[in-house]
Amino acid sequence: MKESHEGKSLIDHINECKKIASGLLDFYGLTQFRFFIEAICELHDIGKLSPQWSISQKKRPHVEEGIRYLCNPYVKDEIRRRLFETTGIDKFKLPYELLLFFVKVHHRSLSSHYVGGLVELKRFIRAAADDFKIDLIDAYGIFKLADILSASSTFSEIDNLLATYTRRLGLGTFEKQIRENIISKCKEKGVPFDSEKFDSQRRIAQRRGAHVLIAPTGWGKTSFSLMRALSGNPKKIFYVLPTITAIRKFYCDLSSIFPNDVGEYFYFADVELLRRESAERDPTEFSRLVDFYRLFLPRVNITTIDQMFFSFLGFGKYHLRRFSFRDAFIIFDEFHLFTPEMIHILKAIFELYGHIYKFNIILMSATPSKAYIDFLRDTINKYIDKLVFSIENYHKLYGGKRHRINLRFDRRILDDDIIESILSHYESGKRILVIVNTVERAVKLYDEITGRMNRSSRKDVVLIHSRFAVGDRYRQEERIDNAKILVATQVAEVSLDVSFDILYTEIAPIPALIQRFGRVNRYAKSIPESDNVVIMEVPSPSPYSARQIDESKKLLRDYIDKINNRGEEVLLDILEHYDCFIRRDLQRGESVYSKTLEALQEYSKFFYAFSMRENDTILVWRKNVNVLAIPELYLDKAKNILADLRKERNYSIRKRKLAELKKYFIPTPWYLIAPYRRKLYDNELNMYLLPADKFCYDPHRGLLPRDL
């Protein structure tokens, strides 16, 4: 009997594909396409029956052989008779060319390039309703996922996969774990568990609607959002973050609640997995986990807003992931950090997919942007559900006095007396967080502080910013919990669940400052008797605008006494005044919304994959784009791994080698590369190299250009 994959016959592969696809089509409510998808399951690998094709000697690609066979007039008529007429598929007016197309591209993206002379198919794509095409592509994505799962799983594993990934998530099953997780974290942080607060949160979580949760840091937004999600028995939960900074921490927290049910996916997810996995682990298991995370197979997924956009905007093999968002609960955390362009794309996605996918959502933030909420309100109400505030009178949650702020606009972070003040607090046993607006100043400050300490004390100082090689950054982040002095850039603003005694920060936009305040006296064990937040001047506004910095200074000067006397509730008043800037930025981003609609409706027609490169598209919603580069320090290691990669043919080993290579990548701002882009591009590496004569790289300090 002919094998389809190593150790698996073609007939077994076909039957497994049909079984998996049938289960997933039922789960996602796409059973109207069952007969058509079963036909693809039976025919997609028919080219493997060619005498010229075998597992050991793939003389001709099986897809070409399959298309050649399916284009035979006799075969075409017979398949039409048996499948299209007798099963009722014709009632959907699906052309035979659609089946040909799906067989042709089942190892590729759905590029319009492969439509070629398929006139019937072109006519169908132009005429079919948008929601029908969306459902059809998702059904095809389910077939392709079934194809992948069958190829990488044994027969006994198929039943386990179906049982696991076609089971809804309910609050009753996980409420105990959520409660125990909160109790454990409270004990770890030395604060009492508030059972009344937990019960209140549970009641509020039952309230119907698309929730907006506004609450201060440390209130328990994560546990509340999970209870809200689980109360609706979703198919999956997506935790969507603006950046990758907090993903690893969330993974650990969520894994304690949902054992073996949590996945994380972002560009460096394989590097993170490699860090957690033992070196002896079978590479096959490693590669399978990477693929499971990439395809959003786990029932609880932590990812970034970028990855969500790539799925819905149709990049690459989007059909493999997009259907996972059907009837899912999506938690948008720290939504105030989304750019105005992101909010416009999110609005378009809500409009186009909200009804079809039956989105359930919650938007969460400690520093709410009413401008964003107002902008999305009508769209959410119309296409998702009635927008409600989880805590309607959320102002009362901000009544604490966790901070006393000292404005020192006569001083800068690198001034000698400021550095001595930081060291004085360190000597007295305080934990100090210093947040600086640029990497260059953060590194200089780190050098100044460690340069004034003895060798044994330097280990207490940790520097964290965005310009570390990925492996080095992970090592730096592992030291944060024990850091006595943490010098950081904006990466410390997002979901850093660590409490410091004192914050020194440069002036920044109001929302960023409030996030920084939240890292100090986080659990409010006592009201501060002296200043625990010091805000200083900056030598230049970058990376922010002068307008943002000036408005922040004005608002802080106007409200400083009220903040120190009345506490955090005043911060909400400041945010409302600052919202006028956000509303202006939203108006300037309106073209992104129209471009998104046009791209989906006119260019992709809700069918084709985008051909544009991801990095080029990210420029639409991110102003400062990074490119991947390798510092010369790691050049030899990278080239050795690359040489092994080019010789290796085993898929699983290649996956692991690629993760090892990515440890040495640095996300580098394009503006640093641009002046030398032609000279820095290494054709052997197929990426940019950062030479030592132009860039200084140190595993503890990160990347700096030499000319600074």
N, C-alpha and C positions, 0 to 999 in steps of 0.2 A: 504494500500500500504506500502511495507516494507521501512523503513528508512535506509539510508546509513550513514547519520550524523544527529545529533540532529536537528530536524525541517526540514529535507530535505530528500525527497524520493530518492531511488536508481536511478529511471529513470531520475529524475531531475539532479542528480549528473552526470550521464552519459552524458546527453545532454549538460550540462554546460561544462564538460571536453572537449567534441567534439567541442563546439563553441570556447572556449578559445584556444585550440590546433590548430584549423583550422586558426584562426586569426594570431597566432604567427608563424605558419609554413609559411603562406603567407608572413609575414613581414620579416622573416629571409631567405626566398628563399629555403625552404626545402619541397616544396609541393609534391615532388616525393614520399614522405613517408606518404602522407595523409591517404590512405586507411589502411595502416598497423597501424598507430597511432590511427585511429578511432577504429580499432579492439581491441587494448589494452584498449582504453577508455571503450569499451563495456564489456570487459571481466575481467578487473583487480580486480573488486570487486564482481565477480560472486559468490564467496564463502559466501557472506553475505545473499544469498538466502537460505542457509541451515537453517532448522528449529531450529538447535541448536545455532544459532548466532542471537544476537539482540543488540541494542544500550545499553540496561540496563544490559544484561547478556551475556558477551562475553565468552561463555563456551569453544569455540574452536577458535583459530585464523582463520580469514576468508581466509587468504592466503592459508593455508594448505587445507582448504575445496575447494577452487577454483582450486588448482593444481590437487587435487584428481578428481574433475569433468572433467577438461580439458584433463586428461590422459585417460579418458574412450574412448576406441577405436571408438565407434559409434560417440561420440561427436567430437573426433579428425577428423574423416572423414567428418563429416558434416561441421565443421568450415573450413576445407581445401577446400571443394567444394564451399561454399558460399563466402568465403573471399579470399582465395589464388588464386583460378582459375577464378572466375567471375570478380574480380577487377583488374586482371593483376599483382598482387603482385608477382607472380611467376617469372616474367621477371627479378626481382632483385635477384632471387635465395635465398630468405629468408626462412630458414627452419622453420617448425612449432615449433621446439624446442626453437627458438629465442623468439617466443611469450610466450612460457612457462617460459623461463628464466626471461623475463621482468615482467611477472606477479608475479613470485616468489620473485623478489628482489625489488618490487616497494615501499617497506618501508625500504630498505637497500641500501648499496653501491653496486657497480657492482663487487663484489668480485669473483675471479675465484673459490673460495671455493664452490659456489652455482652451478657451471656448472656440477659438479658430473659426472654422466654417460651419459650426453647429447652428444653423439658421433657426430651427425650431426652438432650440434652447434660448437663443437671444430673444426671440419673440416672447417666450414664456417669462423670462426674467423681467422684461419691460412691462408686461401686462399683469403679472400676479400682484395681489395685494401685499403691502409691506409686512403686515403681521403674519401672513401666510408664509412668506419667504423666511422670516425670522424663525418661525416654528420649524420649517423644513430644514434650515441649516442646523438648528439645534438637534433635530432628529439625526441628521447626518453626523454631527459631532458625537452623538451617542454611539452610532455605529463605529466610528473611528476609535473611540475610547474602548469599545468592546474588542476591537481588533488588537489594540495595544495590550489590554489586560490578558487576553487569551494567549498572545505571543509570549508574555512574560510570567504566566502563572501556570501552576499545575491544575489538574481537573478538580482536586479536592479543595484547592484554594478559591476556586470560582464561587462556590456556595458561600464561603465565609465572606468574600468580598461583597456579594449581593446582599447577604444578611446584614452586613455592617453599613453599607453605603446606601441602602434603601430603607432606612429606619429614621423616623423623625426624632427630633430632640424635644423632650418635655421637661417642664420644671420639676415635676414630682420626682423624676429620676435623679436630678442633680442638686436639688435644694440643700440637702444635707452636706454635700461636698462644698458648696459655696459658703455655707455657714462655717464649716470647719476651717476653710481656707482663711476666712476673715478672722476667726478666733486665733489662728496660728500667727497671722501677721500682726495682730494687736499685741500678742504676747512677745513677739520678736521686737516690737517697737516700744514696749513698756507702757502701753495705753490700755485701758479697760475695754472689753467688748460691750457694746451698747445693744442689748437685745431688743429694747423698744425701738431703737432706730432701725434695726434690721427688719423687724416686723412691719414698721411703717413703710420702709422701702419696698417690701414685698407687696404690700397692699397697693401702693402707688403704681408698681410695675404692672398690675393687672389692668390698668386703665387703657382703653383702646385709643388708637390714633398713632400718628407719626410724631414721636416724642422729640422735644428739645429739652435737654437736661443741662441746666446751668447751676454749677455748684463749685465751691472753692476746692483747691487741691487738698487731698487727704479726706474728703467727704465720703468717698466710696463709690465713685462713678462706675468703675469697672464692674463691681459686684452687682450694682443696680442694673446696669445695661444687660448683664447676662440674665438676670431674673426677668427683665422686660422681654428679652429675646425668647427665652424658653417658655414664657407664658403663652406664646402663640404657636407652639409646636412647629417650628420651622424645619425645612428640609436641611438647611445648613445655616451656620453663623459665620459671617465675615466681619472681622475686626480690621477696619481700614484706617491706616495712619498716614499723616502727611509726609513722613520721612521714615527711614529704616531705623532711626536711633533707638526707639523703645521696643522694637520687635522681640529682641532676645529676652528681655525681662518679662514681657507679656507671655512669651512661650512657656517659660517656667511656671508662671502663675496659673495659666490656663491648663497646663498639663496636669497640675495637681487636682484640678476639678474634673477634667475630661481625659483620664488616662488613655493613652494610645489613640486619641481621637483628634489631636491638634496638629495642624501643619502650618508651616510658615513659608511664604514665598516672596522673594525679592531677588535682585540680580545675584547677590552673594549668599543666597540661602544654602548653596552646596558647600561653601566654605564654612559656614556656621555649623552645618551638619557634620562636616569632617572634623571640626573641633570637638564636637560632643562624642563622636564615635570612636571606638577603640581601633587602634591600627590593625589589629588582627581580624577585624570584622570582614566578612566576605564582601568583596567589591560588588557582587550582584545585589546583595541586600542594600548596600549604600546607593547604588544607581536607581534601584526601585523606589526607595524613599524619596530621592530627589525628584523623580518623575511624578510620584504621588503628590508631592507638595506643589510641583509646577502645574499640575493639572487640576488643582483644587479638589482632590479626591477626599481628603479628610472632612469630617463633618463640621469641624471648627477650623477656620482658616484665618491666619494673621497675614495681612499683606499691605501694600501701599496703594495710595490713590492712583499712582501711575499705572500699576499693574491692572487695576480695575478698568481704567480708561483704555488700556491696550486691548482688553477683552471686548469691550463694547464698541470701540472704534474700529475693530476689525483688523488688527495687525497679525501677520503671520498665520499660524494655525489657531486663530481665535475660536473657531468652532469647537475645539477640544475643551475649552474652559468656560465659555460664556453661559452655556445652559446651566452650569452649577449655581448661578445666581437666581434661578427660578424659585420663587416662593422661599427665598432665603431672608434671613434677618441681617441687615447691614448696619454695623455700628461705626459711625464716622466720629473718630476721636480727635480732639484738638482741632475742630473744623475751622476755628478762627485762623489757623496757620495756612489754610488753603489760599492760593493766590486768587485774585479776582477772575483771572482766566480759568482757573479750575472750577470756580463756582458757575461760570457760564457753561462750561462743558457738562458739569453735573446737572444743570438745569435741562440741557438738551437731552441727556440720557434719561432723566426722570420723565420727560415728556414723551420720548419715543418708546421707552421700554417699561414705564411704570405700570400701566394696565396689563400688558402682556405678561410681565414677569411677577406681578403681584408683590412688588417690593414691600417689605416692612423695614422701617428705618428708625434710628435715633441719632440725633446730632448732639455731641457733648463738648463742653468746654468750660474751663474755669474763668476764661476771659472772653465772654461772649461778644460776637459782632452782631448787633441788632440789624445792621445794614444787610448782612448776609441772610439773616432769618427773614427779614421783610422781602428781600429780593426773591427768595425761594418759596415764600408762603403760598402764593396763588398756584404755582406749579405743583407743589406738594398736595395742596387741598384737592386739586382737580385730578391728578394722575396717580396719587398714592393713597392718602388717607387724610383725614382732618388733622391739621397740625395742632398739637397741644403742648403746653409746658408741663413737664413732669412735676416740677415744683412751681406753682403759679406765682407765689410770693417768694421768689428765690432770694430777694434782697435780704431776708431775715437770716439766711445762712451765712452771710458775710459780716455778721455783727462782731466777730472776734477781733481782738487786738494782738495780733501775732507779730506786728512790726512797728518799730520806731525808725523813721527815716530821717537821714541827715543829708541835705543837699550840699555838696561841696563842688560847685561849679567853678571855684577858684583853683581846683586841683585836678591833676590828671593821674591816670593809673600808674604811670612810671615815675612819678615824683618820689623823691627819696623819703619824705616823711610818710607817704602812703605805704610804701614798702615796709618801712620800719614799724608802722602801725599793724600791718598784717602779721609780721613776725612777732610782735609783742603779744597779740592775741593767741598766736600759736604757742608761745612759751607759757601762757596762762592756762593752756589746756583746751582752748576753744577750737571748734571745727570751722574752717573758713572756706567759703566759696567765692571765687573771683571770676566774673564773667566779662570778657573783653570782646569788642565788636569785630576785630580782625585777627586772623591767624598770626600775622607778623608781630602784633603787639602782645598777643598771648605768649608766644615763644620768648620774646624779649623779657617779659615779666617773669616767666618761669626761670629763665637764666639768672635774672637778678635775685630772685628769692633763693634759689638753690645755691647760688654763688656766695650767699651770706650765711649759709648753714654748714655745720660740720657734716662729714661724710655719712655718719649713721642716721642723721635726721633727714637727709635728702630723700630717703625712701618714703617719707610721709607726704611728699609733694607729688601730685599727679597732674599731668597735662593731657587734656583731651580736646581734639578739634577734628575737622573733616579731612585733613591732609596727611593721614597715616596710611601706609600699606595696610591692607585689610587685616592680615594676621597680626600686625603690630597693634592696630587699633583694638582688636579684641583683647589683647593682653593688657592694654592700658585700661580698658573698661572694667576688666576683672579686678583692678586695684581700687576702683572708685569707692566701694563700700568701706574700705579701711583708710581712705585718704584723710589726712588731717588738714591739708590744704589742697583744694581742687582748683586748678586754673583751667578755664574752659572758654569756648566761644559759644555761639547760639545753640550748639548741639545739646547743651545742658538745660535748655528751656523745655524740652519735650519729654514729659512723663518720666523724669528722673526721680524715682521714689526713694530719695535719700534726704535726710534733714540735716542742715548745717546751722551753726549758731549765729554766724555773721556772714553777710553778703557785701562784697565790694563790687560795684558794677559801673560800667560806663553808661552814659545816657543813651537811651534807645527809644524806639516807638513805644507808646504806652502799653499796647498788648504784650509786647516782648518783656517789658519791665515787670508787669504783673506776673507773668509766668516765672520770671527770675525770683520775685519776692516769694513765690510759692515753694521755693526750695529751702527757705529759712524758717526755723521754729515751726516746722511743718505740722507737727502733732500738738502744738500749743500746750506743752506741759506747764508753762508759766508765762505770764504777761511780761514782756521785757521791761526792765527798769531803765535801761540805757539803749542808745542807738544800736540797732542790729542790721540796718541797711544803710550803706553809704553810696550815694550816686555822684559820679564825677563827670567832668567835661571830657570831650574827645578832641583830638587834634584836627580831625576832619569827619564829616558826616558818614562817609563810606563805611559800610555798604548800603546805608540808608540815604534818603534824600535830606537836604538841608531843611526842607519844609517839615518833614516828619520830626526831625530833631528839635527844631525851634518850637513847634507846637507842644511837644512833650515837656520842654523846659517851662513854657508858659503855664501849662496846666498844673504841673507839679508845684510851681511857685504859688499859684492861686489856691491850691488845695492842701498844701503840706500840713498846715495846722489842723485842718479837719481830719486828715488821715491819721495823724498822731493822736488826736483826741478821741475820735469816734471809731476808728478801726477800718476794716476792709470794706464795709458797705460803701464808703466814699469812693472806692475804686470803680464801682459800677457807674457812679455819676461821671467820673472822668472818662470812662469808656464811651459813654453816650455822647459826650462832647467830641471825642476823637473820631467817632463814627462818620463825621462829615467828610473826612479824608477818604475813608473806605468807600463811601457812596460815589465820590468823584472817580475813584479808580475803577469801580464797577461800570460806570458809564463809559469809560475809555475802553473797557474790554468787551463791549457789545459785539464787535465784529467777530470775536471768537465764537460766540453762540451761533451766529448766522453761518460761519464757515463750517462749524460742526454739523449743522443740519444739512448744509449743501453737500458736504463730503459723504454723509451717510445716505442721503436720498438720491443725489445725482451721480456722484462718483462711484460709490460702492453699490448703490441700489439695494442696500440691505442684503447683499449676496456675496459680492467679491471681497477678497482681502485687500487691505491697503498695501500698495507697493512702496510707499515712502518709508525711509529708514526711521526707526524709533527715535534716535537722537535728534533727527531733524524735526520731528513732530513735537518732541518735548519742548523745543524752543517756543512753541505756541503758548504753553502754560507755565514754563519756568524761564525766568529772565537770564539766570546764570547757569549755564549748562557745563557739566564736567565731562571730560574725556578720560578714558582709562590709559594709564601710562605706567611704566616700570622704572624705578630708580636704578641707576648704574650699580648701586650697592648689591642689588639682587640679580644682576644681569646673568651671571654664570649659572646660578641656580635655575633661573627661568629658562635659559637655553637648554640646559640638561633635561628639564621636564618636557620641554617642547620637542626635543629630539626623540624622547621616549614616546611621546604622543603620536608622532608621525609614523613610528614603526608599529605601534600597537593597533590591532584590529578588533580586539575584544571590546564590545560596547561598554560594559560595566567598568573595566579597568580604565578605559579612556575617560569615562565620567569622573572617576576618582582622581586621575592625573590632572584633569582640567581644574578641579577644585583646588588641588595643590598649587597649580600655576596661579590661580586667581588670588591666592594669599599675598602675592607680591604686587598686585595691582593697586595703584593709588588713583582715586577719583580726583583729577586735577582740573582746576578751573581753566576754561579755554583761553582766557585772556593771558594766562602765563605761557601757554603753548604757542599761541598765535604768532608772536614775533619770529619764532624759529621753526614754524610748522614743517617746512620742507626739509630742514636739516635734521629735525628730531624724529621724523618718521623712520622706523626700522622695518625694512621689508621682510627680514627673516622672522621678526616677532609679529609682524602684521599689526603693529600698534606703535605708540610713541614711546621713545626712550628718553629718560631724564638724565643727561650726562652730568658728571660730577663737577665739570668746569662751569656749568651754568646753574646747577641746582645743588643745594646742600640737603642731604637726607640723613636723619638719625632716627633709630627705632623709638627713642624716648622723646624726641622733639618734633618729629614729623618733617615735612617738606617746606623748604624756603628757597626762593631764588637767590642766587649769589650776589646780585647787584643791589640788594637791600642793605 
